[in-house]
């Protein structure tokens, strides 16, 4: 009798242990299944993020819109090229005909980028296709970011993005300026504006502000500002020629150069500058 009771207790204990093992095995299986589901979910989320990043990178290589616009500027992935968003605004001029940039009052060109292009500049080649040795990238159709009204009446292939320099396109019918390679080798070109100063000017005019602005404005001042080399060179030549300040035959190359820097000699500027010229 005692033996039977002992065996029944043993069977009960064995049954309890089997049940426990079975329950633990089931819980372990459930836990592993849950981990697999979580891992799968994480993988799916990672794939979605990666796909979104790929789409963003792909989208960032799209061409700039046709209109240069104001204030909101974001960097695209293409060698510093800018995507500029907002409405197109005109920068006002003061009584002297100088453009007024309130945040940079020392910068006073009297020709807007539109006026420079419409007058006939760069031999029609400025926005030609180029390879930049600074960014190591090719650029094409960069003129498409300009406002359409800047280009009204202009032949893109001969007056804006020509591969051939044409003196006849220029206002003063002469050739001036160095090559892109010369400017690059001199260290004047930076990645954000691979075409150079005039590209910077177009973007600055419509509200973009960068760390390079002070340098570029300084370059303008040394060329076309009140103490600028070429502005005073022209004034001196006019004074010594005895001709009028607007006589196109007096140093047309310097006049064309100044135009590329957004400046045209005015009577007021001439008369003020002429006071400092020593007659021979």
ABEGO torsion letter per residue (X at the ends): XAAAAAAAAAAAAAAAAAAAAAAAAAAAAAAAAAAAAAAAAAAAAAAAAAAAAAAAAAAAABBBBABBBBGBBBBBABGGBBBBBEBBBBBBBBAAGBBBBAABAABBBABBAAAAAAAEBGGGAAABBBBBAAAGBBBBGAAAABBAAAABGBBAAAAAABABBBAAABAAGBBBEBBAAAAAAAGABBAABAAEAAAAAAAAAAGBBBAAAAAAAAAAAAAABAABAAAAAAAAAAAAAGBBAABAABGAAAAAAAAAAGBBBBAAAAAAAAAABBBX
